[in-house]
Amino acid sequence: MRLTNTIRQLIQSKQGPTAIRYGITLVTLVILFNVFNVINSYVGRDFISSIEQKNTNAFYTNAILYSVVFVISSAIGSLNRYTEERLGILWREQLTWKFTENYLTERTFQQIIGSPGIENPDQRITDDVKAFTTTTISFTLLFIGGIFSAISFSGVLWSINPILFLVAVAYALWGTVSTIFLGKSLIRLNYDQLDMEASYRADLLHIRQHAESIAVTHREARMSVRLKSRLRKLVNNFRKLISVNLRLSFFTNNYNYFIQIIPMLIIAPSYMRGEIEFGVITQAALAFTTLLNAFSLIVTQFQSISAFSAVVKRLHSLESAMTLSGTEAKQKRESNFSPNEICFENFTLYSNDRSKLLVDNLQLTIHRKERWLITSSDDAVKLSLFRSIAGISNHSEGNIKKPSWDEILFLPEKPYLPPGRLRNVIVPAYLNLEVSDSEILKELKNMGLESLVRRFGGIRSLKEWDEELSLAEKYKIALIRILFVKPKFLILDRPGSILGKYEISKLLKLFHRLGVTTVVIAKDEETVLEYDYHLNISHFGEWTLSSLNLTNSHT
């Protein structure tokens, strides 16, 4: 992920004008803060000198000036912090939504699951984006501030003692090289630590989501072993981090301590010889420290930089994976587009480990307004075929041409209902103004779900519907949604698990009247009276296609 591209995308987004205003304000505040730091060095010099000279009038005058400079610097610092945080949350909003949108586009979230190097994308989109935006702004301001500090205090330090200026440059250069050498392994360790922390948290979340199933099946011991293994790896990696940080902090602490004494060693002899005032020593110490901090950003911020580098690397790998996945999915969808039919072309399907042939060289076309029954004695065949038509299986050869996702809907054996208002679960957003509450209530009544409305307080109640409803209730609500959408094609995965044959027959007739092409992948053998075609898949991928007028077999 390139920083320049990310910044350009922020500027070009709807948040861009506001971000530019915040950015200009921040640079202005950084400049003002450095100007007042320079002023502060001179006021402080005179203040200390007035004490050394026992000049009462100069002491009180400089004390007042010192106070005014402090108040103004404090106000600038507070405004700087406020503006920095506002820009940070603005950028985080823009970048988080960009990643989220890419994550959801072209089913990228499903495609990159399990991809090596892309573990825990949810954690990257939330925590890593937050760290990236706030740290980038912080480092940028430090860099800009460092440049102005270097420019401002180089002149001050050179005017006091040129040798002290050269010592500051040499000391900063030595410290930077040494810090990089001592802490170079931190980037890899921080990268691994972020993944390990996220993986451990993901397993804990898995336990929460499947608490009932784990309790019923007594899988606590297995989860305990898994969590203990993850925790051990996490702790071992963290120990390595601690060791590297120990030697790095030992060096940086000594580096920072000697900053306090070096200017004294060089300037104090001049004061002792009577060549300079006592206040110049204080000014030299402040100028030396400020200039050295400007030159030593890598030394003072190396631990933060290493963690930041790991975050950038993680976001870059996620962005690359999402871009590649989205591009490939779009190309595949466009090349396999067929507006009014589902066409299997030399389609061969294997089990997940490719050890078993499930469907052998299937060639057929499902046209509009037809009713198809697909049966097999092997549940793996039915489930894999459903997943292949839905485009979420990669264990096949050949092509399946089909309409766009808006015109073909899939109803799995165990449907999923998102959280939210019941009305929004049933009615797609683009149909919201076209479907009234009374129409929804009518369809709920037709499905025998009127008690559900009373139970939850109406169709506008907010619930976690996937957890609140029974499997049969979720299935019927999914069917109601399909009735409102009226897709060209509908693929039903083993509806016999939920509905009786009479209910399935009734639904087939209803969808046929609406012009919806239905493909039923049956749980068991069903009557073929409601279907136009019957595809039966037997052992070793052999299939037989039957209709009222045609019998064609392939072995």
Order of alpha helices (4+ residues) and beta strands (2+ residues): alpha-alpha-alpha-alpha-alpha-alpha-alpha-alpha-alpha-alpha-alpha-beta-beta-beta-alpha-beta-beta-beta-alpha-alpha-alpha-beta-alpha-alpha-beta-alpha-beta-beta-beta-beta
